[in-house]
């Protein structure tokens, strides 16, 4: 009897332990894009809030990013460091990277981990207006190619006061993050100042990260039992058998993230122009104009989240204006040529950043510039031709037609026009059957003269 009671209690304890372990959950966010604008920041902020409300053991951010904007990164780091639950940043899958903004986010996490064949580093922040596609920078790039350097320079020294202030501020910030999380402060500074970048094994040896895990389940096994310091106290993680709940981007967030892409925002701007141009040249349709306005509004939304160079926007507008002018004023092709050149240069200067993921692809620029030039000239030329063409209907269409005299005209008479009998007046006299030309129509009376 005693053994049965002991067995019964052991069974109850086992069932309770299994159900307790199964009740544990880990929430997962996946970021596989640039850290741009409010969308990613909102996604992480909502993820932290939902995981906290669900009393999850921790929130895991699976990270794969080439970088992002400094302003957005600061907000994300603030949310992570003030989170009420442990935040684990896991650079994955294999081949992923935590570049630029990804370094700050990884350093700010309570636990940092990387998958095999990943890398972290090159944390020089992306700042609005920093080293865009200017002629000066193109020249520097060409000089670098001519010199054929075998390695990139290890230190970037800003050449203006504002850049120096931004660098010093960023260095102080990354030091504070690394010191707070007990990570390698020297490496954190060098990742910003000298663009250091390390593999997952090197990062582990340098105390930049805490674990190397082959996948998410392996990560949860390794962090199980780890103690994390939160503002509310120390929390011991129980993640070994935790249930994984993945939080996906909402449809709204996916759409906003899509239009925040530089290539998409550029296309939206030109589509907006196409719509308005078609509406102005072919009034009465309505849909092209409405669609054009919607595209422009979406484009301007994305502009506020991207490092847009408004000199480039001005050149694009100038190019469009010159193309329209070519249709109205005969410039022997000079306006059209100037418009195409302005569009092309404006497209290159459109994004004011040296980072490739903020630049518009040449495969987007060249076809769109050519198509824009052709469509603009075609639409405006057709519109002007239609406006200048002869009226085909109504009383005005009668002017210039040939009429046949129906009865002798001596001051007044009658003529046939398109088989219809009209009253006609003329200072000349005409016999029945003569052919005359209509010069003017006043109401229901035609003025005619000798053909």
Order of alpha helices (4+ residues) and beta strands (2+ residues): alpha-beta-alpha-beta-alpha-beta-beta-alpha-beta-beta-alpha-alpha-alpha-beta-alpha-beta-alpha-beta-beta-beta-alpha-alpha-alpha-alpha-alpha-alpha-beta-beta-beta-beta-beta
